[in-house]
Amino acid sequence: GPRQALGDAGEHGCRSNRVKKLAMVGSGNFGSALVRILGQNALRHDIFDNEVKLYVYEEMIDGKPLTEIINETNENVKYLKGAKFTPNVKAVPDLAEAVKGATMVCFCLPHQFLKPLMPTIKESVAPGAKVLSAIKGIDFDDNGVVLISDLLRQGLNADCSVLMGANVANDMASDQFCETTIGYKDAKNGELFKLAFDAPALKVGTVHDTVGVELCGALKNIVAIGAGYSDGLGYGGNTKAALIRIGLKEMIKFCKMFYPTAGIDDDTFLESCGVADLITTCFGGRNRKCAEAYAKANKAKTLEEIEAEILQGQKLQGTLTAKEVNHILKMKNLEHEFPFFTTVYKISYEDAPFSALTETPY
């Protein structure tokens, strides 16, 4: 409409009059919950093109392609059953087509699948596209920690914001109120992504700190594994609260030790991405659930077997993050500085007994 140019330039503090085109790469549990909101907001705000494309790694469900099912029923029946998308969300099995001409690309997929996709994405997106990562995990190289947002910045030569928060997807699917945090480097882009995600049932807070927000999102899954072990051993709320407190202290210590000059703000830990995400993940969520089952089986089943059985196609990130963090701590000779992270790792992958969870001096 006629107010579009005005809306773009004034209201949203963005100089370009071009309509923004949204795309989501990743269609699992959380990706589906997020794209559902993007679809609603694309219709709600003139600044966004109505169509929101969703890249789906194609798989067959009862002999039918998942993308076809999503486009016919407006629902991701495998990863977010029962939650309807608005019909402007289009599932696309071809990555290049899914991101073609997109100016704002969001990522939400297990980080181990990201790297091979980047060259195709770089070729297909609109020039100057901005990206946002909702990927909860970290990578590492010979020097230590590598943030997923940095992989995206380098691989796509783009500004990258991050979205992390207390967002267990199945609760979001029924529009129960929750909050999330967007960490940004570029304030204009932070505001644009806030506009794309902020909704009646999802209140978005923004902070000028991508590193703290992103590390919280990854590290809290290690704490959730510990919380699940506590549940599986039959311990109650006091024990779990103690482990959450100890875990939060190690999260903060890890952030400050590995990124002393990144400008991580203490307040970030009090945002949704910090203490709130930590709490919900330790009471709900897939990491806690699988860890509880592993403790109940007393390691009679492998973590891989439990993942396959309970998650049915979703990925378990907490144990993987515990392994990656431990690799970094060993490399830097710092295991003793992080007794809780180290204990969770040793119970998960070495022969430490479950009793170590409460007997380790933290």
Kinemage of the C-alpha trace (Angstrom):
@kinemage 1
@onewidth
@group {chain A} dominant
@subgroup {mainchain}
@vectorlist {calphas} color= white
{ca gly a 1} P 0.000 0.000 0.000
{ca pro a 2} L 0.976 3.685 -0.105
{ca arg a 3} L 2.125 3.622 3.511
{ca gln a 4} L 4.745 1.038 2.722
{ca ala a 5} L 7.573 3.403 1.786
{ca leu a 6} L 6.797 5.495 4.836
{ca gly a 7} L 6.610 2.422 7.055
{ca asp a 8} L 9.948 1.158 5.797
{ca ala a 9} L 11.799 4.398 6.140
{ca gly a 10} L 10.201 5.755 9.286
{ca glu a 11} L 8.590 3.191 11.519
{ca his a 12} L 11.276 0.541 11.213
{ca gly a 13} L 14.314 2.774 10.924
{ca cys a 14} L 15.383 1.078 7.715
{ca arg a 15} L 16.460 3.112 4.746
{ca ser a 16} L 15.591 0.614 2.042
{ca asn a 17} L 12.115 0.736 0.541
{ca arg a 18} L 12.473 -2.806 -0.676
{ca val a 19} L 10.156 -5.386 0.813
{ca lys a 20} L 12.041 -7.895 2.972
{ca lys a 21} L 11.824 -11.534 1.978
{ca leu a 22} L 12.002 -14.094 4.797
{ca ala a 23} L 13.260 -17.673 4.583
{ca met a 24} L 13.891 -20.390 7.181
{ca val a 25} L 16.570 -23.052 6.743
{ca gly a 26} L 15.653 -26.029 8.907
{ca ser a 27} L 12.255 -27.535 9.596
{ca gly a 28} L 12.676 -29.577 12.756
{ca asn a 29} L 10.819 -29.044 16.022
{ca phe a 30} L 12.046 -25.536 16.917
{ca gly a 31} L 12.483 -24.407 13.290
{ca ser a 32} L 8.841 -25.273 12.646
{ca ala a 33} L 7.689 -23.394 15.767
{ca leu a 34} L 9.635 -20.321 14.618
{ca val a 35} L 8.560 -20.403 10.960
{ca arg a 36} L 4.948 -20.584 12.121
{ca ile a 37} L 5.463 -17.160 13.724
{ca leu a 38} L 7.345 -15.790 10.704
{ca gly a 39} L 4.388 -16.810 8.513
{ca gln a 40} L 1.924 -14.933 10.728
{ca asn a 41} L 4.141 -11.840 10.947
{ca ala a 42} L 4.819 -11.747 7.202
{ca leu a 43} L 1.073 -11.254 6.740
{ca arg a 44} L 0.830 -8.827 9.674
{ca his a 45} L 3.542 -6.358 8.546
{ca asp a 46} L 3.722 -4.672 5.128
{ca ile a 47} L 7.506 -4.531 5.249
{ca phe a 48} L 7.680 -8.321 4.675
{ca asp a 49} L 6.846 -10.172 1.488
{ca asn a 50} L 3.858 -12.428 2.240
{ca glu a 51} L 5.533 -15.647 1.163
{ca val a 52} L 7.864 -17.326 3.678
{ca lys a 53} L 9.847 -20.223 2.257
{ca leu a 54} L 10.881 -23.101 4.501
{ca tyr a 55} L 13.761 -25.349 3.462
{ca val a 56} L 12.860 -28.939 4.329
{ca tyr a 57} L 15.320 -31.798 4.110
{ca glu a 58} L 13.038 -34.103 2.146
{ca glu a 59} L 11.921 -37.364 3.707
{ca met a 60} L 9.075 -39.739 3.006
{ca ile a 61} L 6.218 -40.103 5.489
{ca asp a 62} L 4.029 -43.121 4.710
{ca gly a 63} L 5.134 -42.985 1.082
{ca lys a 64} L 4.522 -39.254 0.655
{ca pro a 65} L 7.126 -36.431 0.590
{ca leu a 66} L 7.083 -34.352 3.775
{ca thr a 67} L 7.113 -31.070 1.778
{ca glu a 68} L 3.910 -32.113 -0.014
{ca ile a 69} L 2.235 -32.955 3.288
{ca ile a 70} L 3.281 -29.595 4.787
{ca asn a 71} L 2.011 -27.651 1.763
{ca glu a 72} L -1.301 -29.536 1.593
{ca thr a 73} L -2.084 -29.592 5.311
{ca asn a 74} L -0.130 -26.494 6.508
{ca glu a 75} L 1.405 -28.636 9.193
{ca asn a 76} L 4.748 -30.322 9.820
{ca val a 77} L 3.210 -33.639 10.833
{ca lys a 78} L 6.555 -35.184 11.728
{ca tyr a 79} L 8.280 -32.504 13.809
{ca leu a 80} L 5.501 -30.222 15.118
{ca lys a 81} L 2.325 -32.239 15.011
{ca gly a 82} L -0.952 -30.423 15.586
{ca ala a 83} L 0.323 -26.885 14.922
{ca lys a 84} L -0.998 -25.176 11.802
{ca phe a 85} L 1.079 -22.828 9.671
{ca thr a 86} L -0.554 -19.968 7.792
{ca pro a 87} L -0.807 -21.003 4.101
{ca asn a 88} L 1.855 -18.444 3.066
{ca val a 89} L 4.546 -20.746 4.558
{ca lys a 90} L 5.814 -22.808 1.611
{ca ala a 91} L 7.889 -25.922 2.206
{ca val a 92} L 10.614 -26.368 -0.411
{ca pro a 93} L 12.932 -29.410 -0.719
{ca asp a 94} L 15.476 -27.614 -2.927
{ca leu a 95} L 17.814 -25.408 -0.877
{ca ala a 96} L 18.718 -22.960 -3.665
{ca glu a 97} L 15.054 -22.379 -4.454
{ca ala a 98} L 14.122 -22.025 -0.777
{ca val a 99} L 16.501 -19.102 -0.195
{ca lys a 100} L 16.384 -17.584 -3.699
{ca gly a 101} L 16.116 -13.799 -3.400
{ca ala a 102} L 15.690 -13.933 0.381
{ca thr a 103} L 16.928 -10.831 2.222
{ca met a 104} L 16.491 -12.214 5.768
{ca val a 105} L 17.445 -15.852 6.279
{ca cys a 106} L 16.940 -17.667 9.584
{ca phe a 107} L 18.763 -20.872 10.492
{ca cys a 108} L 17.466 -23.554 12.805
{ca leu a 109} L 18.975 -26.968 12.181
{ca pro a 110} L 21.436 -29.227 14.008
{ca his a 111} L 24.772 -27.468 13.524
{ca gln a 112} L 26.519 -30.591 12.244
{ca phe a 113} L 24.446 -30.244 9.036
{ca leu a 114} L 25.180 -26.564 8.403
{ca lys a 115} L 28.580 -26.352 6.694
{ca pro a 116} L 27.779 -28.217 3.445
{ca leu a 117} L 24.720 -25.981 2.842
{ca met a 118} L 26.508 -22.636 2.930
{ca pro a 119} L 27.979 -22.400 -0.607
{ca thr a 120} L 24.535 -23.005 -2.166
{ca ile a 121} L 22.918 -20.459 0.141
{ca lys a 122} L 25.572 -17.832 -0.596
{ca glu a 123} L 24.881 -18.125 -4.334
{ca ser a 124} L 21.093 -17.937 -4.038
{ca val a 125} L 20.271 -15.287 -1.425
{ca ala a 126} L 19.730 -11.638 -2.300
{ca pro a 127} L 22.903 -9.510 -2.234
{ca gly a 128} L 23.388 -7.989 1.222
{ca ala a 129} L 21.101 -10.521 2.909
{ca lys a 130} L 21.162 -10.563 6.699
{ca val a 131} L 20.946 -13.767 8.694
{ca leu a 132} L 19.861 -14.980 12.103
{ca ser a 133} L 20.928 -18.147 13.887
{ca ala a 134} L 18.604 -20.027 16.226
{ca ile a 135} L 21.094 -22.935 16.290
{ca lys a 136} L 21.951 -24.076 19.800
{ca gly a 137} L 25.444 -25.539 19.741
{ca ile a 138} L 29.120 -24.709 19.326
{ca asp a 139} L 31.894 -25.916 17.067
{ca phe a 140} L 35.633 -26.002 17.644
{ca asp a 141} L 38.912 -25.838 15.760
{ca asp a 142} L 42.579 -26.049 16.740
{ca asn a 143} L 42.344 -22.747 18.618
{ca gly a 144} L 39.254 -23.576 20.673
{ca val a 145} L 35.637 -22.419 20.490
{ca val a 146} L 34.031 -21.573 17.152
{ca leu a 147} L 30.611 -19.945 17.325
{ca ile a 148} L 27.987 -21.071 14.813
{ca ser a 149} L 27.181 -17.423 14.073
{ca asp a 150} L 30.825 -16.889 13.093
{ca leu a 151} L 30.625 -19.865 10.709
{ca leu a 152} L 27.614 -18.149 9.134
{ca arg a 153} L 29.295 -14.721 9.034
{ca gln a 154} L 32.346 -16.150 7.299
{ca gly a 155} L 30.554 -18.633 5.048
{ca leu a 156} L 27.925 -16.164 3.849
{ca asn a 157} L 29.749 -12.853 4.331
{ca ala a 158} L 26.669 -11.535 6.150
{ca asp a 159} L 25.705 -9.824 9.390
{ca cys a 160} L 24.351 -12.434 11.819
{ca ser a 161} L 22.020 -11.946 14.776
{ca val a 162} L 21.117 -14.801 17.138
{ca leu a 163} L 17.825 -15.908 18.714
{ca met a 164} L 17.844 -17.958 21.910
{ca gly a 165} L 15.344 -18.233 24.733
{ca ala a 166} L 13.068 -20.313 26.919
{ca asn a 167} L 11.305 -21.768 23.898
{ca val a 168} L 10.436 -25.445 24.213
{ca ala a 169} L 8.785 -25.830 20.804
{ca asn a 170} L 5.810 -27.991 21.721
{ca asp a 171} L 4.548 -25.349 24.173
{ca met a 172} L 5.023 -22.617 21.558
{ca ala a 173} L 2.941 -24.636 19.102
{ca ser a 174} L -0.188 -24.036 21.165
{ca asp a 175} L 0.599 -20.318 21.540
{ca gln a 176} L 1.356 -20.426 25.240
{ca phe a 177} L 3.027 -17.161 26.211
{ca cys a 178} L 6.821 -17.176 26.181
{ca glu a 179} L 9.772 -14.847 25.725
{ca thr a 180} L 12.924 -15.033 23.645
{ca thr a 181} L 16.110 -12.995 23.224
{ca ile a 182} L 17.647 -11.664 20.024
{ca gly a 183} L 21.316 -10.748 20.291
{ca tyr a 184} L 22.502 -8.392 17.564
{ca lys a 185} L 25.686 -6.704 16.349
{ca asp a 186} L 23.895 -4.283 14.018
{ca ala a 187} L 20.992 -2.533 15.781
{ca lys a 188} L 19.002 -2.012 12.540
{ca asn a 189} L 19.100 -5.715 11.794
{ca gly a 190} L 18.263 -6.558 15.407
{ca glu a 191} L 15.108 -4.441 15.081
{ca leu a 192} L 14.126 -6.030 11.768
{ca phe a 193} L 14.446 -9.540 13.181
{ca lys a 194} L 12.554 -8.460 16.296
{ca leu a 195} L 9.713 -7.299 14.024
{ca ala a 196} L 9.806 -10.656 12.227
{ca phe a 197} L 9.495 -12.704 15.447
{ca asp a 198} L 7.722 -10.560 18.047
{ca ala a 199} L 4.148 -11.825 18.405
{ca pro a 200} L 1.348 -11.868 20.990
{ca ala a 201} L 2.582 -15.217 22.362
{ca leu a 202} L 6.315 -14.585 21.783
{ca lys a 203} L 7.753 -11.493 23.415
{ca val a 204} L 11.157 -10.649 21.958
{ca gly a 205} L 13.826 -8.836 23.978
{ca thr a 206} L 16.943 -7.529 22.228
{ca val a 207} L 20.501 -7.181 23.534
{ca his a 208} L 23.644 -5.817 21.908
{ca asp a 209} L 25.522 -9.038 22.672
{ca thr a 210} L 25.511 -11.979 20.255
{ca val a 211} L 28.264 -13.965 21.997
{ca gly a 212} L 26.651 -14.183 25.445
{ca val a 213} L 23.233 -15.018 23.993
{ca glu a 214} L 24.632 -17.714 21.706
{ca leu a 215} L 26.849 -19.355 24.336
{ca cys a 216} L 23.937 -19.495 26.804
{ca gly a 217} L 21.863 -21.323 24.185
{ca ala a 218} L 24.538 -23.944 23.673
{ca leu a 219} L 25.853 -24.427 27.202
{ca lys a 220} L 22.490 -24.769 28.929
{ca asn a 221} L 21.953 -28.082 27.137
{ca ile a 222} L 24.896 -29.550 29.077
{ca val a 223} L 23.209 -28.481 32.317
{ca ala a 224} L 19.946 -30.051 31.099
{ca ile a 225} L 21.714 -33.402 30.674
{ca gly a 226} L 22.814 -33.152 34.324
{ca ala a 227} L 19.244 -32.248 35.343
{ca gly a 228} L 17.917 -35.273 33.450
{ca tyr a 229} L 20.408 -37.552 35.218
{ca ser a 230} L 19.187 -36.098 38.521
{ca asp a 231} L 15.577 -36.897 37.544
{ca gly a 232} L 16.490 -40.416 36.390
{ca leu a 233} L 18.167 -41.100 39.723
{ca gly a 234} L 14.947 -40.076 41.487
{ca tyr a 235} L 16.294 -36.892 43.102
{ca gly a 236} L 13.840 -34.057 43.756
{ca gly a 237} L 13.677 -30.321 43.224
{ca asn a 238} L 16.362 -29.318 45.727
{ca thr a 239} L 19.021 -31.368 43.981
{ca lys a 240} L 18.015 -30.184 40.548
{ca ala a 241} L 18.007 -26.550 41.717
{ca ala a 242} L 21.529 -27.003 43.092
{ca leu a 243} L 22.738 -28.466 39.798
{ca ile a 244} L 21.085 -25.635 37.835
{ca arg a 245} L 22.831 -23.057 40.035
{ca ile a 246} L 26.204 -24.799 39.700
{ca gly a 247} L 25.654 -25.151 35.946
{ca leu a 248} L 24.766 -21.473 35.545
{ca lys a 249} L 27.957 -20.463 37.355
{ca glu a 250} L 30.008 -22.610 34.970
{ca met a 251} L 28.148 -21.174 31.955
{ca ile a 252} L 29.032 -17.628 33.049
{ca lys a 253} L 32.628 -18.617 33.826
{ca phe a 254} L 33.015 -20.286 30.412
{ca cys a 255} L 31.667 -17.198 28.609
{ca lys a 256} L 34.049 -14.852 30.418
{ca met a 257} L 37.078 -17.122 30.185
{ca phe a 258} L 36.800 -17.794 26.456
{ca tyr a 259} L 35.425 -14.408 25.365
{ca pro a 260} L 36.903 -11.872 27.799
{ca thr a 261} L 36.818 -9.008 25.271
{ca ala a 262} L 33.539 -9.793 23.482
{ca gly a 263} L 31.556 -7.356 25.596
{ca ile a 264} L 29.386 -10.053 27.184
{ca asp a 265} L 26.976 -8.231 29.453
{ca asp a 266} L 26.151 -9.686 32.879
{ca asp a 267} L 22.523 -8.760 32.212
{ca thr a 268} L 22.451 -11.234 29.304
{ca phe a 269} L 22.358 -14.074 31.844
{ca leu a 270} L 19.144 -12.616 33.272
{ca glu a 271} L 17.482 -12.434 29.828
{ca ser a 272} L 15.285 -15.229 28.461
{ca cys a 273} L 18.340 -16.793 26.767
{ca gly a 274} L 20.066 -17.160 30.132
{ca val a 275} L 18.356 -18.200 33.331
{ca ala a 276} L 14.886 -18.695 31.775
{ca asp a 277} L 16.051 -21.009 28.995
{ca leu a 278} L 18.162 -22.883 31.528
{ca ile a 279} L 15.140 -23.460 33.777
{ca thr a 280} L 12.699 -24.613 31.087
{ca thr a 281} L 15.302 -26.878 29.482
{ca cys a 282} L 16.022 -28.526 32.832
{ca phe a 283} L 12.307 -29.200 33.429
{ca gly a 284} L 11.075 -29.882 29.882
{ca gly a 285} L 12.773 -30.449 26.562
{ca arg a 286} L 14.473 -33.296 24.780
{ca asn a 287} L 17.874 -33.224 26.483
{ca arg a 288} L 16.449 -33.701 29.959
{ca lys a 289} L 14.115 -36.443 28.743
{ca cys a 290} L 16.836 -38.525 27.083
{ca ala a 291} L 19.260 -38.069 29.979
{ca glu a 292} L 16.589 -39.251 32.415
{ca ala a 293} L 16.055 -42.401 30.325
{ca tyr a 294} L 19.828 -43.036 30.164
{ca ala a 295} L 20.104 -42.762 33.961
{ca lys a 296} L 17.039 -44.968 34.519
{ca ala a 297} L 18.515 -47.644 32.223
{ca asn a 298} L 21.795 -47.259 34.145
{ca lys a 299} L 23.699 -47.091 30.823
{ca ala a 300} L 22.236 -50.434 29.662
{ca lys a 301} L 21.189 -48.605 26.481
{ca thr a 302} L 23.521 -46.289 24.595
{ca leu a 303} L 22.752 -42.598 24.218
{ca glu a 304} L 22.346 -43.228 20.467
{ca glu a 305} L 19.711 -45.918 21.101
{ca ile a 306} L 17.835 -43.638 23.485
{ca glu a 307} L 18.007 -40.749 20.995
{ca ala a 308} L 16.560 -42.914 18.211
{ca glu a 309} L 13.865 -44.380 20.460
{ca ile a 310} L 12.658 -41.224 22.221
{ca leu a 311} L 13.315 -38.473 19.679
{ca gln a 312} L 12.460 -40.329 16.453
{ca gly a 313} L 14.444 -38.171 14.065
{ca gln a 314} L 15.140 -35.159 16.265
{ca lys a 315} L 18.738 -34.680 17.383
{ca leu a 316} L 20.089 -34.714 20.927
{ca gln a 317} L 22.326 -31.638 21.238
{ca gly a 318} L 23.303 -31.587 24.921
{ca thr a 319} L 25.581 -34.612 24.906
{ca leu a 320} L 27.224 -33.434 21.688
{ca thr a 321} L 27.839 -29.992 23.226
{ca ala a 322} L 29.217 -31.643 26.392
{ca lys a 323} L 31.655 -33.564 24.174
{ca glu a 324} L 32.694 -30.465 22.206
{ca val a 325} L 33.150 -28.383 25.352
{ca asn a 326} L 35.165 -31.169 26.966
{ca his a 327} L 37.396 -31.360 23.902
{ca ile a 328} L 38.133 -27.641 24.295
{ca leu a 329} L 38.662 -27.895 28.071
{ca lys a 330} L 41.075 -30.836 27.651
{ca met a 331} L 42.957 -28.973 24.925
{ca lys a 332} L 43.388 -25.941 27.219
{ca asn a 333} L 43.989 -28.074 30.339
{ca leu a 334} L 40.962 -26.542 32.084
{ca glu a 335} L 38.801 -29.545 33.024
{ca his a 336} L 39.419 -28.898 36.735
{ca glu a 337} L 38.003 -25.362 36.362
{ca phe a 338} L 34.649 -26.775 35.180
{ca pro a 339} L 33.886 -29.760 37.419
{ca phe a 340} L 30.174 -29.886 36.556
{ca phe a 341} L 30.590 -29.773 32.748
{ca thr a 342} L 33.381 -32.350 33.123
{ca thr a 343} L 31.279 -34.678 35.293
{ca val a 344} L 28.348 -34.566 32.854
{ca tyr a 345} L 30.772 -35.442 30.044
{ca lys a 346} L 32.393 -38.296 31.984
{ca ile a 347} L 29.054 -39.830 32.951
{ca ser a 348} L 27.866 -39.531 29.346
{ca tyr a 349} L 30.940 -40.813 27.517
{ca glu a 350} L 33.341 -42.363 30.012
{ca asp a 351} L 32.819 -44.748 32.890
{ca ala a 352} L 32.070 -42.235 35.631
{ca pro a 353} L 29.158 -43.505 37.767
{ca phe a 354} L 25.924 -41.526 38.049
{ca ser a 355} L 26.728 -40.957 41.735
{ca ala a 356} L 29.516 -38.584 40.590
{ca leu a 357} L 26.750 -36.086 39.786
{ca thr a 358} L 26.252 -35.258 43.467
{ca glu a 359} L 29.567 -36.446 44.904
{ca thr a 360} L 31.910 -34.286 42.826
{ca pro a 361} L 33.177 -31.284 44.811
{ca tyr a 362} L 31.842 -28.315 42.827
